[in-house]
C-alpha cells in the first residue's frame, strides 16, 4: 500500500475548503491539502473551468493546451477506457483502445506543465450493453466483478498518485450497481490507501442521490445532460427558465437546480459537472445525452453554455463543469459537441478568461452577429473521401449483382422460348377441376 500523502492536496483543494465554509458543506480533512497548480484565470475563481481532452492527439495536445489556457480553462480530464465482455461480465480488462500507462503519464505531465489541473476518470465500455454504456451492466457474480473493478481503479490510483493528479473518479454512471454499498465502500477505501488527492464519483443526471456511498468521496460528479427544451431553437431566456422548469416533454416541469441543491445538502459534498455538453445543432437542448446530427447551430450551443454558467455560477455548492468534449484541429465537424472554433468557445473565453458577465441575464455574451460570423467563417473541411478499399468493395458488389441479374434474365428468356417451341401440353388444355362444394346452384 502506498502511504497517503495529504500534503499533495494543499493548493489543489484550497478553494474547496473556502467554498465549504461558505456553503456549509462538509469536506474531509484530507481535502485540505493537495498538489500544486497555477492560479485560476480571471473569471473562474472558486470554479472548475474544464474540458475533456481525451480525443486530442498527442501531437496536437501542446497547441490545444495553449489555446485552452487562452480561453481561461484551468482543468482538463483524461478518460481511460477498459472493456467488459458483455452485460453479465464478471470482470473488466484492457483492450486495443486502452491508452498505455506510459503515454497517459506523459500526457498528464504535459497538461500539468501547461498549468492545468488534471482529472483522471477510469471507465469501461460494456460489449452488448445498449450504446456500450456501463450503467446497465448486471454481473453474474458481484463479488468477482468488484474484485476486478477494484484492481482496475487501484491501478489508476497509483498512476494518479505518481503524476500528482488533482481528482480521481472511482466510478462514473454505474447506475445498475450503485446500490452495492459495501462493495463501493471497499473500492473507496482501497483507493484512498493509494491516492492522496481528491476522490469523486459521477452520478447520471436521471438518478441523482441514488449512490448511497457518495458521502465517502470528496466531490459529487454529475453527468449533466439534463433535458431542457424540445424547441429547435430556444432563446437564451427560455434556456435559463428551463433549468428551473424543464420544457422538454420527457421531463416536463422538472426543477434541475432544486434537485442538485438537494443532492448537495444530502451528501454534504460540493457538486461538479464531470460531464456537460451539447451538440452544435438545432434541438441541442432536447436530449443532450444523445449523439444526433442536424442542421448546425453554433449560436444555440453557445447559448446553452451561457445558460448553464449563468444558472450555477452563484451557487455556493457548485464547483464548476468539465465540458464534453474538446477535439483537436483535425477533428472538426459542423454539428458535434466540441466548442472549438464555435460560438461556445467564444463564450468560454469571454466568461472564463475575461470575466465578462452580461448586464442582464438573458443578454448573450456572444452577440448574435458575432455568432453568425463565427459560423460563417468556420471553414469546416469537407467530409473525407471514402477509403479506396471501401470503394472497391462497393463496386465489386454492384458488379456481382449486375452479372447475376443478367444471367437470370437470359435464363428466363430461354425457358420461355423453349416452352413456346414445344407447344401447350395436354394437361394445360384440360379445364381446371372444380373443388367440391364450390360453384353450381344450391
C-alpha positions as CSV (number, residue, x, y, z in Angstrom):
1,X,0.0,0.0,0.0
2,X,1.2,3.5,-0.8
3,X,1.0,5.8,2.2
4,X,-1.4,8.6,1.7
5,X,0.4,11.9,1.1
6,X,-2.0,14.5,2.4
7,X,0.3,17.3,1.7
8,X,-0.2,16.9,-2.0
9,X,-3.8,18.1,-1.7
10,X,-2.9,21.5,-0.2
11,X,-3.2,24.0,-3.1
12,X,-5.4,22.0,-5.4
13,X,-8.2,21.9,-2.8
14,X,-7.8,25.3,-1.1
15,X,-10.8,26.7,-3.0
16,X,-12.9,23.7,-1.9
17,X,-12.2,24.5,1.7
18,X,-13.2,28.2,1.2
19,X,-16.3,27.1,-0.6
20,X,-17.3,24.6,2.0
21,X,-17.1,27.2,4.7
22,X,-19.4,29.5,2.9
23,X,-21.9,26.8,1.7
24,X,-21.9,24.8,5.0
25,X,-20.7,21.7,3.1
26,X,-18.5,19.2,4.7
27,X,-15.2,18.2,3.1
28,X,-13.0,15.6,4.6
29,X,-10.0,16.9,6.3
30,X,-7.8,15.2,3.7
31,X,-9.3,17.6,1.1
32,X,-7.5,20.5,2.7
33,X,-4.2,19.5,1.2
34,X,-3.5,18.8,-2.5
35,X,-1.0,19.2,-5.3
36,X,0.2,22.5,-6.7
37,X,-1.5,24.2,-9.6
38,X,-1.5,27.6,-11.2
39,X,-3.9,30.2,-10.1
40,X,-7.4,30.1,-11.7
41,X,-7.7,32.5,-14.6
42,X,-9.8,35.7,-14.2
43,X,-13.5,34.8,-14.2
44,X,-13.0,31.3,-12.8
45,X,-12.2,32.0,-9.2
46,X,-13.5,29.2,-7.0
47,X,-14.6,27.3,-10.1
48,X,-13.6,24.4,-12.2
49,X,-13.4,25.6,-15.8
50,X,-12.6,22.3,-17.5
51,X,-12.9,20.2,-20.6
52,X,-12.1,16.6,-21.6
53,X,-9.1,16.4,-23.9
54,X,-9.1,12.6,-24.3
55,X,-9.8,12.8,-28.1
56,X,-6.9,15.2,-28.7
57,X,-3.9,13.5,-30.3
58,X,-0.5,13.6,-28.6
59,X,0.8,15.7,-31.5
60,X,-2.0,18.3,-31.2
61,X,-2.0,18.4,-27.4
62,X,0.6,21.1,-26.7
63,X,-1.1,23.6,-29.1
64,X,-4.5,22.8,-27.8
65,X,-3.5,23.2,-24.2
66,X,-2.1,26.6,-25.0
67,X,-5.4,27.5,-26.8
68,X,-7.4,26.3,-23.8
69,X,-5.3,28.3,-21.4
70,X,-6.1,31.4,-23.5
71,X,-9.8,30.5,-23.2
72,X,-9.4,30.5,-19.4
73,X,-9.7,26.8,-19.0
74,X,-8.0,25.7,-15.7
75,X,-8.6,21.9,-15.7
76,X,-8.6,19.0,-18.2
77,X,-9.9,15.5,-17.8
78,X,-8.4,12.3,-19.2
79,X,-10.7,9.3,-19.6
80,X,-9.1,5.9,-19.7
81,X,-11.2,3.0,-21.2
82,X,-11.2,-0.7,-20.4
83,X,-13.7,-3.3,-21.5
84,X,-16.4,-5.6,-20.0
85,X,-17.1,-8.6,-22.2
86,X,-20.9,-8.4,-22.1
87,X,-23.8,-7.2,-20.0
88,X,-23.2,-10.0,-17.4
89,X,-19.4,-9.9,-17.4
90,X,-17.6,-10.5,-14.1
91,X,-14.5,-8.6,-14.9
92,X,-13.0,-5.6,-16.8
93,X,-9.8,-5.7,-18.7
94,X,-7.6,-3.5,-21.1
95,X,-8.2,-3.8,-24.8
96,X,-6.7,-2.4,-28.0
97,X,-8.2,1.0,-27.4
98,X,-6.7,1.4,-23.9
99,X,-4.1,4.1,-23.6
100,X,-0.8,2.8,-22.4
101,X,0.4,3.8,-18.9
102,X,3.5,5.5,-20.2
103,X,1.5,7.5,-22.7
104,X,-1.1,8.5,-20.1
105,X,1.7,9.6,-17.7
106,X,3.3,11.7,-20.5
107,X,0.1,13.4,-21.3
108,X,-0.7,14.2,-17.7
109,X,2.9,15.7,-17.3
110,X,2.3,17.8,-20.4
111,X,-1.0,19.0,-19.1
112,X,0.3,19.9,-15.7
113,X,3.3,21.8,-17.2
114,X,0.7,23.8,-19.2
115,X,-0.8,24.9,-15.8
116,X,-3.8,22.6,-15.9
117,X,-5.3,20.7,-13.0
118,X,-5.8,17.1,-14.2
119,X,-8.9,15.0,-13.5
120,X,-8.5,11.2,-14.2
121,X,-11.6,9.1,-15.0
122,X,-11.1,5.3,-15.4
123,X,-14.3,4.0,-17.1
124,X,-15.2,1.0,-19.3
125,X,-17.2,0.0,-22.3
126,X,-19.7,-2.8,-21.9
127,X,-20.0,-5.0,-25.0
128,X,-23.6,-5.9,-25.7
129,X,-25.0,-3.2,-23.4
130,X,-27.1,-0.6,-25.2
131,X,-24.8,2.0,-26.6
132,X,-21.9,0.2,-24.8
133,X,-23.0,2.0,-21.6
134,X,-21.7,0.7,-18.4
135,X,-24.7,1.9,-16.5
136,X,-26.8,-1.2,-17.3
137,X,-24.2,-3.9,-16.6
138,X,-25.5,-6.8,-14.4
139,X,-22.6,-9.1,-13.5
140,X,-23.3,-12.8,-12.8
141,X,-21.1,-12.6,-9.8
142,X,-21.0,-9.2,-8.0
143,X,-18.0,-10.3,-5.8
144,X,-15.9,-11.3,-8.8
145,X,-16.8,-8.2,-10.7
146,X,-16.0,-5.8,-7.9
147,X,-12.7,-7.6,-7.2
148,X,-11.7,-7.0,-10.8
149,X,-13.1,-3.4,-10.8
150,X,-11.3,-2.5,-7.6
151,X,-8.0,-3.7,-9.1
152,X,-8.8,-1.6,-12.2
153,X,-9.3,1.6,-10.2
154,X,-6.4,0.9,-7.9
155,X,-4.1,0.7,-10.9
156,X,-5.0,4.2,-11.9
157,X,-5.0,5.4,-8.4
158,X,-1.3,4.5,-8.4
159,X,-0.8,6.4,-11.6
160,X,-2.7,9.4,-10.3
161,X,-0.5,9.5,-7.2
162,X,2.7,9.2,-9.2
163,X,1.6,12.0,-11.6
164,X,0.1,14.3,-8.9
165,X,-3.3,14.3,-10.5
166,X,-5.9,16.5,-8.8
167,X,-9.1,14.5,-8.8
168,X,-9.6,10.7,-9.4
169,X,-13.0,9.4,-10.2
170,X,-13.7,6.0,-8.5
171,X,-16.6,5.4,-10.8
172,X,-18.9,7.1,-13.3
173,X,-22.5,6.4,-14.3
174,X,-22.6,2.9,-12.9
175,X,-26.3,3.2,-12.3
176,X,-27.2,-0.5,-12.1
177,X,-24.5,-1.2,-9.4
178,X,-24.9,1.9,-7.2
179,X,-26.9,0.0,-4.6
180,X,-24.0,-2.2,-3.7
181,X,-22.9,-0.1,-0.7
182,X,-20.4,-2.5,0.9
183,X,-18.6,-3.1,-2.4
184,X,-18.3,0.6,-3.1
185,X,-17.0,1.3,0.4
186,X,-14.3,-1.2,-0.3
187,X,-13.4,0.5,-3.6
188,X,-13.2,3.9,-2.0
189,X,-11.2,2.7,1.0
190,X,-8.7,0.8,-1.3
191,X,-8.2,3.9,-3.5
192,X,-7.6,6.2,-0.5
193,X,-4.8,3.9,0.6
194,X,-3.1,4.7,-2.8
195,X,-4.1,8.2,-3.8
196,X,-3.7,11.4,-1.8
197,X,-5.8,13.6,-3.9
198,X,-9.5,14.3,-4.1
199,X,-11.9,11.4,-4.9
200,X,-15.1,11.8,-6.8
201,X,-18.0,9.6,-8.1
202,X,-20.2,10.6,-11.1
203,X,-23.9,10.1,-10.9
204,X,-26.0,10.2,-14.0
205,X,-28.5,13.1,-14.4
206,X,-31.6,10.9,-14.0
207,X,-30.7,9.1,-10.8
208,X,-29.4,11.9,-8.5
209,X,-28.9,10.7,-5.0
210,X,-29.0,7.0,-5.7
211,X,-25.4,6.3,-4.8
212,X,-25.6,5.8,-1.1
213,X,-21.8,5.8,-0.7
214,X,-21.4,9.3,-2.2
215,X,-20.7,11.0,1.1
216,X,-17.5,8.9,1.4
217,X,-15.9,10.7,-1.6
218,X,-14.8,14.4,-1.6
219,X,-16.7,15.7,-4.7
220,X,-20.0,14.5,-6.2
221,X,-19.7,14.5,-10.0
222,X,-22.8,14.7,-12.2
223,X,-23.2,13.8,-15.9
224,X,-25.3,16.9,-16.5
225,X,-27.1,16.0,-19.7
226,X,-30.4,17.4,-18.3
227,X,-33.2,17.7,-20.9
228,X,-34.1,21.3,-21.1
229,X,-36.3,22.2,-24.1
230,X,-37.9,20.5,-27.1
231,X,-37.8,23.6,-29.3
232,X,-35.5,23.5,-32.3
233,X,-34.0,26.9,-31.4
234,X,-35.0,28.1,-27.9
235,X,-33.7,31.5,-26.8
236,X,-31.3,32.2,-24.0
237,X,-34.1,33.4,-21.8
238,X,-36.0,30.2,-22.4
239,X,-33.0,28.1,-21.5
240,X,-32.4,30.0,-18.3
241,X,-36.0,29.2,-17.3
242,X,-35.7,25.6,-18.4
243,X,-33.2,24.8,-15.7
244,X,-35.9,25.6,-13.1
245,X,-38.9,24.3,-15.1
246,X,-37.9,21.8,-17.9
247,X,-39.7,22.4,-21.2
248,X,-38.6,19.0,-22.5
249,X,-41.6,16.7,-22.9
250,X,-39.8,13.8,-21.3
251,X,-39.1,15.7,-18.1
252,X,-41.7,18.5,-18.2
253,X,-41.7,20.7,-15.2
254,X,-38.6,19.3,-13.6
255,X,-36.6,21.7,-11.5
256,X,-33.0,20.6,-12.1
257,X,-31.4,23.3,-9.9
258,X,-33.5,22.3,-6.9
259,X,-32.7,18.6,-7.5
260,X,-29.0,19.3,-7.5
261,X,-29.2,21.5,-4.4
262,X,-30.9,18.7,-2.6
263,X,-28.1,16.3,-3.6
264,X,-25.5,18.7,-2.2
265,X,-27.5,19.1,1.1
266,X,-28.0,15.3,1.4
267,X,-24.3,14.4,0.8
268,X,-22.7,17.4,2.4
269,X,-20.4,17.5,-0.7
270,X,-19.9,20.1,-3.4
271,X,-21.2,19.3,-6.9
272,X,-19.1,19.3,-10.1
273,X,-20.4,18.6,-13.5
274,X,-17.9,15.9,-14.5
275,X,-19.5,15.9,-18.0
276,X,-21.7,18.6,-19.6
277,X,-22.0,19.4,-23.3
278,X,-24.3,20.0,-26.2
279,X,-24.3,19.3,-29.9
280,X,-23.9,22.4,-32.1
281,X,-27.1,21.9,-33.9
282,X,-30.9,22.5,-33.7
283,X,-32.7,20.7,-30.9
284,X,-29.5,20.5,-28.8
285,X,-31.3,21.2,-25.6
286,X,-33.9,18.4,-26.0
287,X,-31.9,15.3,-25.1
288,X,-28.3,16.4,-24.6
289,X,-27.2,12.9,-23.8
290,X,-27.9,11.7,-27.4
291,X,-25.5,11.9,-30.3
292,X,-27.5,13.2,-33.2
293,X,-26.7,15.1,-36.3
294,X,-28.9,18.0,-37.5
295,X,-28.7,21.5,-39.0
296,X,-25.7,23.0,-37.4
297,X,-26.4,25.9,-35.0
298,X,-23.4,27.4,-33.3
299,X,-25.4,30.1,-31.6
300,X,-27.7,27.6,-29.8
301,X,-24.7,25.7,-28.5
302,X,-23.2,29.0,-27.2
303,X,-26.5,29.9,-25.5
304,X,-26.6,26.5,-23.8
305,X,-23.1,27.1,-22.4
306,X,-24.0,30.5,-21.2
307,X,-27.3,29.4,-19.6
308,X,-25.5,26.7,-17.6
309,X,-22.8,29.1,-16.4
310,X,-25.3,31.8,-15.5
311,X,-27.6,29.4,-13.7
312,X,-25.0,27.8,-11.5
313,X,-22.1,30.3,-11.0
314,X,-23.7,31.8,-8.0
315,X,-24.5,28.5,-6.2
316,X,-22.2,28.1,-3.3
317,X,-22.3,24.3,-3.6
318,X,-21.3,24.2,-7.3
319,X,-17.6,23.8,-8.2
320,X,-17.9,24.2,-12.0
321,X,-18.0,22.0,-15.1
322,X,-15.9,19.8,-17.4
323,X,-17.2,20.3,-20.9
324,X,-17.6,17.3,-23.1
325,X,-15.6,17.4,-25.2
326,X,-12.7,19.1,-26.9
327,X,-11.4,17.9,-30.3
328,X,-8.1,18.8,-31.9
329,X,-7.7,20.9,-35.1
330,X,-8.0,17.9,-37.4
331,X,-11.3,16.7,-35.9
332,X,-13.8,19.4,-36.6
333,X,-17.3,18.7,-37.7
334,X,-20.1,21.2,-38.0
335,X,-22.7,19.8,-35.6
336,X,-20.7,17.7,-33.0
337,X,-20.1,18.6,-29.3
338,X,-16.8,20.3,-29.5
339,X,-16.9,24.0,-28.8
340,X,-13.6,24.5,-30.7
341,X,-13.9,27.3,-33.3
342,X,-17.6,27.9,-32.5
343,X,-19.6,30.4,-30.5
344,X,-19.4,28.2,-27.4
345,X,-15.6,28.6,-27.4
346,X,-16.1,32.4,-27.6
347,X,-18.5,32.1,-24.6
348,X,-15.8,30.2,-22.7
349,X,-13.1,32.8,-23.5
350,X,-15.2,35.8,-22.5
351,X,-16.7,34.1,-19.4
352,X,-13.6,32.4,-18.1
353,X,-10.6,34.3,-19.3
354,X,-12.0,37.9,-19.5
355,X,-14.6,37.6,-16.7
356,X,-17.3,39.2,-18.8
357,X,-20.8,38.9,-17.4
358,X,-24.0,40.2,-19.2
359,X,-25.7,43.3,-17.9
360,X,-28.9,41.3,-17.9
361,X,-29.3,37.6,-17.6
362,X,-30.9,37.0,-21.0
363,X,-28.4,39.0,-22.9
364,X,-25.9,36.9,-24.8
365,X,-22.2,37.5,-24.0
366,X,-21.5,36.5,-27.6
367,X,-23.9,38.7,-29.7
368,X,-25.9,37.0,-32.5
369,X,-24.0,38.9,-35.1
370,X,-20.7,37.6,-33.7
371,X,-22.1,34.0,-33.5
372,X,-23.2,34.3,-37.2
373,X,-19.8,35.5,-38.2
374,X,-18.1,32.6,-36.4
375,X,-20.4,30.1,-38.0
376,X,-19.9,31.6,-41.5
377,X,-16.1,31.7,-41.1
378,X,-15.7,28.3,-39.6
379,X,-14.2,26.9,-42.8
380,X,-15.1,23.4,-41.8
381,X,-13.4,20.8,-44.0
382,X,-15.4,18.7,-46.4
383,X,-16.2,15.1,-45.5
384,X,-13.1,13.0,-46.1
385,X,-13.1,10.8,-49.2
386,X,-14.1,7.2,-48.8
387,X,-11.1,4.9,-48.5
388,X,-10.1,3.0,-51.7
389,X,-10.8,-0.4,-50.1
390,X,-14.4,0.6,-49.3
391,X,-15.0,2.0,-52.8
392,X,-13.6,-1.2,-54.3
393,X,-15.9,-3.4,-52.2
394,X,-18.9,-1.4,-53.2
395,X,-18.1,-1.5,-56.9
396,X,-17.3,-5.2,-56.8
397,X,-20.6,-6.0,-55.0
398,X,-22.5,-3.9,-57.6
399,X,-20.8,-5.8,-60.4
400,X,-21.7,-9.2,-58.9
401,X,-25.4,-8.1,-58.6
402,X,-25.5,-6.9,-62.2
403,X,-23.9,-10.1,-63.6
404,X,-26.2,-12.4,-61.6
405,X,-29.2,-10.4,-62.7
406,X,-28.3,-10.5,-66.3
407,X,-27.7,-14.3,-66.1
408,X,-31.1,-14.8,-64.6
409,X,-32.8,-12.7,-67.2
410,X,-31.2,-14.7,-70.0
411,X,-32.2,-18.0,-68.4
412,X,-35.8,-16.8,-68.1
413,X,-36.0,-15.7,-71.8
414,X,-34.6,-19.1,-73.0
415,X,-37.0,-21.0,-70.8
416,X,-40.0,-19.1,-72.2
417,X,-38.7,-19.7,-75.7
418,X,-38.4,-23.5,-75.2
419,X,-42.0,-23.6,-73.8
420,X,-43.3,-21.9,-77.0
421,X,-41.5,-24.3,-79.3
422,X,-42.9,-27.3,-77.5
423,X,-46.4,-26.0,-77.6
424,X,-49.1,-26.3,-75.0
425,X,-49.2,-29.6,-73.0
426,X,-52.4,-31.7,-72.8
427,X,-52.7,-31.0,-69.2
428,X,-52.7,-27.3,-69.8
429,X,-55.7,-27.7,-72.1
430,X,-57.9,-29.6,-69.6
431,X,-60.4,-27.4,-67.7
432,X,-59.4,-26.9,-64.1
433,X,-61.2,-29.2,-61.8
434,X,-63.8,-27.6,-59.5
435,X,-63.3,-28.3,-55.8
436,X,-66.2,-30.0,-54.1
437,X,-68.8,-27.6,-52.8
438,X,-67.6,-24.7,-55.0
439,X,-69.8,-23.2,-57.7
440,X,-73.2,-24.6,-59.0
441,X,-76.6,-23.7,-57.7
442,X,-77.9,-24.5,-54.3
